[in-house]
Amino acid sequence: MLGVEVWWNTNDSSTQVEIPADVAEHIASKRDLIVVSEPKPLSVITSPLTVRGLARGAWYFEATFPIVLVDWDGKIIAQSYASAILDPNNPESTWMTQEFVPFEGTIEFANPSGESDFSKRGTLIFQKDNPSGLSMYSDALEIPILFK
């Protein structure tokens, strides 16, 4: 399997993680719509988990969008929302824009039980809010994670 090496600093130590090519391509294909700064792909996560990043205004509805955490088998472990971070000192600050808007959210979950490597894998899904329910307006960014 081809992969892309990605480096980032975690707790003041350099960590090297190889992200599979298909995952790296998926993340890259969404970078003009949503960019997640936390957590990084294949990060080891614990609850509560704070997520941060930037999303285009069209990703939101009423300044929020859903985040879903699933286990390695696709079973939903937890659901929450990320919210646009607006500047309270700027009356022009809005999520209703074509520009990137910062977001933050928290999701609480119980770690899936199991001793296998598979049970330690999961996916954090950042869903484009789609109040219409029409599939043509649906989109999502999936970030692979590891449970502690």
N, C-alpha and C positions, 0 to 999 in steps of 0.2 A: 504494500500500500504506500503510495506516495504521500508525503506530508510536508507541511510548512513549519519551520522552526520559528517559534515566537519567544521573545525574551521579555521579561518584566521583573521588576523588583517587588519582593514580598517581604515585609518585616525586615527591611534593611539587608536582605540577602538576595543574591542573584539566583533566579530560578529559570531553568530551561524546560520548556514544554513543547512537545511536538504535536501540532494540531493536524489531524487528517486533512488531506487536500479538499475533500468534498465539504467539510465543515468550514475551512478557511474560505472557500469559494462562496458558500452560502452567506457567511458574515460579510464578505467583501461586496456581494451583490446588493446588500441592504444599506451600505454605508452612506448613500446619498439620502436615505430616509430616516435611519436611526443608527446611533453609535452608542454602544454601551461601554462605559468606562469602568464600572464595577458591577458584578464580578467579571474578571477576565475568563476567557474560555479555559475549562478544565481546572478552575480554582476549586480548592476544598472549602466547602461552605458549612456554616452552622447557623442555627436559628437564634435570634431573628436575623434575617439577611437584609441588608440595605442595598438597593440597586440605584445606580446613578448613570446619567448619560445625557445625550441630546437627541431630540426627535423633531422632525419637521412638524409644523403646526397641524398639517392634515392627518398626522398619526393620532392626534387627540380628538376627543369629543367632550365638551364641557371641561376641558383642561385635565382630563385623565385618560388612561388606557389600561387595559387588563394585563396583569402578569400572572403566569401559571407555572407551577413547579410540578414536574412529573418524574416518576422513577424510571428505571431503565426499561421497564415494560410499557411505559406510556400511561400508567395509572396516575391520576391527579392526586398529588399529596397536599397541595395548598394553592389558594388563589388570593390575589390581592389586586391593588391598583397602584400605578405610578402616577404622580401628579406633576404638572408643569410648575416650575419655580419661576414666579413672576416677581419683578422688582416693585416693591410697594412704594418706592419713591419716584417711580416713573409712571405717570398716567397712560403713557403710550404702550407700556408693557402688556403683551397679550399672547395667548396661545394661538389666536386666530391669525396666522401668518404663514407664509410659505418658507420662512426662515427656520433655522434650528432653534429650539426652545429647550433649556435644561429641564431635566426631570429627576425626581427622586421618589423612591417608594420603599416600603418595608414589607417583607413577607415572613410569616412565622410558620414553622412546620416541625413535625416530629420526624427524625431520621428514619428512613426505612430500615427494618430489621433484616439481619442476614449477615452471614460471614463471607459470602462469595464476593469476588471482585465486581460481578454484575450488579449486586445490590448496592454498591457504593457509587454507581453511575446514575446520572439523571440529566434532565434538560430544563433550563429556565426559558420560558417562552414569553416574549414581549409581543403582544397582539395589538395590531392596529385596531383602534376602537371603530366599530362598524355598526352604528345604530340602525342602519337600513336593514341589516341582516342579509343583504345580497352578497353572494359569494364573489362577485366581480370586484367588490370593494374590500375584501378581506386580504390581510397580509400579516406576516409574523416573522420575527427574528428569533431563531433558536440558538441558545448558547449552552453547550455541554458543560456540566459541572460534576463535581465529585462530592459525595457526602462524607463527613468526617467519621 
